[in-house]
C-alpha cells in the first residue's frame, strides 16, 4: 500500500493497465529506490516509454523559470511558415512559462528559483493552481471574470473600475510575452512604447538626430473613446493573419469582454503606470497600429523612389539637365555683383558637382518622417504644404476607414515647423537654425577660452621643464655611477647590466629630443639661420667653377633645410592666435549650417509645469513655494520621499530637453523649499529652523544615526543631462495623488505589493487630486493640458504596504499598477471614511 494523498493498492508483477496505475508506478519507481530495485527491466522500460504525465505534490514538484533565450526558442518552435500555431497549448499552458510570468511581475529583488517558488505558493500560485490553469487554458475554459475585482467609486454616477487579481495578471503577462516574441521583430523602427529599449527618450533622440529640415508637420489626435467591440473584431482579424490559434484569440477577446483590458485612444492613461492599464495594453496597441505603420513605411519608400527617379531621370539637353543647370547657376553667381563674397563662396561650394552629377545646391530630396509612441503619432515632411496636406488626408482616411478610429480634425492640423511649435510626448518641438540651437560663444566666453588655453600651454611647458630637469639629474647619476665602476674595475662584470640600461635610456632621450626639436619653432628657425647664412654657393660666378655633383648635393641639402627647418616665426604666432580664437574658425561653418540645415529644438513646457505645481498646491498664485497641509500626517521621511520622487521623475522625464536648466531650477527651488515649508508647518517652526535642522539637502538620520539623503543634491542636479535612453514614467502618477497615513492597520494582514508576503505593514489612505480640487480631468480649461488622472474609483481607498514598498511607492519607483488588488474591500474602505 502506498499513500499519495489517497491510498491505492498496487501489487508488483501485475500488468500495467490504467493510466492511473502508470502514473503511480512512474512516481513510485523514481521516488522509492527499494521498489525500483524489485522491478525487472521489462517493466521499467514499459512505463518509461509511456507518454503519461503526472502532477506531483507541491513538495516533489520541481519547477524552473525559463530564460529569455529559452522562451524565444520555445515560441519559435511553434512557427510553421507563415504562421505560429498552438501557442496556448504548447507554450502558455506550460507551468514553467506561467512561473516565468510570475517572476517578471515580482517587484522583489530576490531572483533565486527557490524563493520564487515559495513566494508563488504563498500567493496561491502553487502546483495545484498551475495544473488547473494549464488544463483550463488548453480547454478554453479559463474564467476571466472570476479573476477580476470590481472597485466602485464614491460617486453614484461614477464608472466602476475593473482590475485583475494576481493570478489573472500572471496569465496576461504570459500572453504578453508570447505576443512580444511573435511581433517584436516585425515592428517598424519608428514605433516606440511597450518595447525593450524603445522608450520616450529613444523616440525623442530619433527625432533630434534623424528628422532633417522639416517644413511642415502634424500630430494625429484621436477622440477620447474606449476600445469597442468593432475594434476588438479588427484586432482579432489582425492576429489571425499571423497566429493560427483560436484559443489565444478568444482569450484576448475575453479580456476585453471582462473590461479588464482598458485601452482608451485619445486619453491620458497609456504608458503612465496608472492602475487602469496593464502591461498587455502596450503590445496590443502596437499590434493594432502595425498595419498603419506599414502604410506609412510604404509611403516613405515611394517618396524615396520618386526622389531617386527624379535624380537620375533627366537627360542631357533638357532644360533641367545637370549640365545646363550648373552652367546657368555659375553664370548667375558671376554676374551678381551686389552679392557678398561669403555668400558667393558658400553658393559656389554648394553648386559643386556631387558624384551623381547633380548640383548639391539645388538637389534637396523630399523626405517623409514618422514617429509613434503608443497612440501619439507625429508625421513630418520636408516638402510643400500641399504634399503634407495630401499626406494628412491619407492618414486620416486610413485610420478612420480601416482601423475605425475617430480622429479629432480640429487638433489634427498642419503646422509650420519653423514658425510654430508642436506638442508631442509632453514636449514642445520646433525646427530652428543651427545657431539658435547651438549659439556662438560670447565675448566673455571667448576671453575665458583664451585664458584657459594660455594656462594649459604654461602648464605643459612647466611639465616639460620638470621632465628635462629630472632627465639631466638622472643622467648625471648614471654617468657618475659609470665613472665609479670604471675606476673600480667592476664594469667588466657581466652581472651588472649597466651598458644596455644606458643605451636604452639614451635611445629614448634621443627620440624625445628630436621630437621636441621638430615641434619647437624657435630652435628650428635658429638652426636654419646658422646653416643658410652666407650661401656663397648660390652666386653664379662661384657655381660656374664648381663640379655639378657638388652643386647637386648642395641644392638637395638646401631643399631639406627649407623643408624641415625653414619656419617663419611670425606666421607660427599668427597660427597660434588663430587656435586661441574658436569664433574665427567656426564662423564659416556656422553660417553654412544656418543656410543649409534645420535642427529640432525640444523644450519642456515650463508654463505647464508651473500650472501643474499650482494645481497640486506646491506653489501659490504668485509662483512661490508653499506647504502641502495634506502631507502633514506623514512621517518626515515619507514627506521627503514624496517630494524626492516628484523631483526625480521630472528630472528623468525632461533630461533630454534643451531647456533642461529651467526644469532643474524648478526642482531645485520650488520642490525643495515646498518640502522645507511642509516640514516646518508640521513641527510648528520657522523655515530657517527647519533648514538648520534638515539642511538644504534634506538630510535625515536613520536608526543607527547615519545620515540619509533622499532628495537629489544640488550638485547632482547641476551635473544631470541627456545621458540615458530610458522610458521614464511621467510625474502624473505622483502629482495626482497623495497619501494619508492611518493610525490602525484594520483587518489587513499583508502587504499588497505584487509578490510580497510581509505582514509588518503601514496603512495609507489614497486621496486623488481631481477629487480634492473638484475638477473634471476632461475639462481642458481647468485641468492642466497633458496631465493624466488616476481613476476616481481609487479615491479614499486604503492601501496596506510594508516599509520597503511604501518607500518605493512614495519615491515613484513603484506605481499603482504594481499593486495586487485581490483583497480590496470597498465596504471596509467606506467604513473608514
HELIX and SHEET records of a PDB file:
HELIX    1   1 UNK A   19  UNK A   31  1                                  13    
HELIX    2   2 UNK A   33  UNK A   37  1                                   5    
HELIX    3   3 UNK A   41  UNK A   48  1                                   8    
HELIX    4   4 UNK A   68  UNK A   76  1                                   9    
HELIX    5   5 UNK A   87  UNK A   87  1                                   1    
HELIX    6   6 UNK A   88  UNK A   92  3                                   5    
HELIX    7   7 UNK A   95  UNK A  105  1                                  11    
HELIX    8   8 UNK A  113  UNK A  122  1                                  10    
HELIX    9   9 UNK A  127  UNK A  139  1                                  13    
HELIX   10  10 UNK A  145  UNK A  147  5                                   3    
HELIX   11  11 UNK A  166  UNK A  183  1                                  18    
HELIX   12  12 UNK A  184  UNK A  186  5                                   3    
HELIX   13  13 UNK A  200  UNK A  210  1                                  11    
HELIX   14  14 UNK A  229  UNK A  240  1                                  12    
HELIX   15  15 UNK A  246  UNK A  257  1                                  12    
HELIX   16  16 UNK A  279  UNK A  288  1                                  10    
HELIX   17  17 UNK A  290  UNK A  312  1                                  23    
HELIX   18  18 UNK A  322  UNK A  335  1                                  14    
HELIX   19  19 UNK A  341  UNK A  351  1                                  11    
HELIX   20  20 UNK A  385  UNK A  401  1                                  17    
HELIX   21  21 UNK A  434  UNK A  437  1                                   4    
HELIX   22  22 UNK A  443  UNK A  488  1                                  46    
HELIX   23  23 UNK A  498  UNK A  519  1                                  22    
HELIX   24  24 UNK A  521  UNK A  532  1                                  12    
HELIX   25  25 UNK A  536  UNK A  538  5                                   3    
HELIX   26  26 UNK A  540  UNK A  544  1                                   5    
HELIX   27  27 UNK A  548  UNK A  564  1                                  17    
HELIX   28  28 UNK A  569  UNK A  579  1                                  11    
HELIX   29  29 UNK A  582  UNK A  596  1                                  15    
HELIX   30  30 UNK A  606  UNK A  616  1                                  11    
HELIX   31  31 UNK A  629  UNK A  631  5                                   3    
HELIX   32  32 UNK A  636  UNK A  653  1                                  18    
HELIX   33  33 UNK A  660  UNK A  665  1                                   6    
HELIX   34  34 UNK A  666  UNK A  671  3                                   6    
HELIX   35  35 UNK A  672  UNK A  682  1                                  11    
HELIX   36  36 UNK A  687  UNK A  694  1                                   8    
HELIX   37  37 UNK A  714  UNK A  719  1                                   6    
HELIX   38  38 UNK A  732  UNK A  735  1                                   4    
HELIX   39  39 UNK A  769  UNK A  773  1                                   5    
HELIX   40  40 UNK A  792  UNK A  794  5                                   3    
HELIX   41  41 UNK A  803  UNK A  810  1                                   8    
HELIX   42  42 UNK A  816  UNK A  818  5                                   3    
HELIX   43  43 UNK A  826  UNK A  831  1                                   6    
SHEET    1   A 2 UNK A   2  UNK A   3  0                                        
SHEET    2   A 2 UNK A   7  UNK A   8 -1                                        
SHEET    1   B 3 UNK A  79  UNK A  80  0                                        
SHEET    2   B 3 UNK A  83  UNK A  85 -1                                        
SHEET    3   B 3 UNK A 243  UNK A 244  1                                        
SHEET    1   C 2 UNK A 148  UNK A 151  0                                        
SHEET    2   C 2 UNK A 161  UNK A 164 -1                                        
SHEET    1   D 5 UNK A 191  UNK A 192  0                                        
SHEET    2   D 5 UNK A 368  UNK A 373  1                                        
SHEET    3   D 5 UNK A 376  UNK A 381 -1                                        
SHEET    4   D 5 UNK A 216  UNK A 220 -1                                        
SHEET    5   D 5 UNK A 415  UNK A 416 -1                                        
SHEET    1   E 2 UNK A 225  UNK A 226  0                                        
SHEET    2   E 2 UNK A 264  UNK A 265 -1                                        
SHEET    1   F 3 UNK A 422  UNK A 424  0                                        
SHEET    2   F 3 UNK A 427  UNK A 433 -1                                        
SHEET    3   F 3 UNK A 598  UNK A 604 -1                                        
SHEET    1   G 2 UNK A 699  UNK A 701  0                                        
SHEET    2   G 2 UNK A 707  UNK A 709 -1                                        
SHEET    1   H 3 UNK A 737  UNK A 741  0                                        
SHEET    2   H 3 UNK A 761  UNK A 768 -1                                        
SHEET    3   H 3 UNK A 798  UNK A 802 -1                                        
END                                                                             
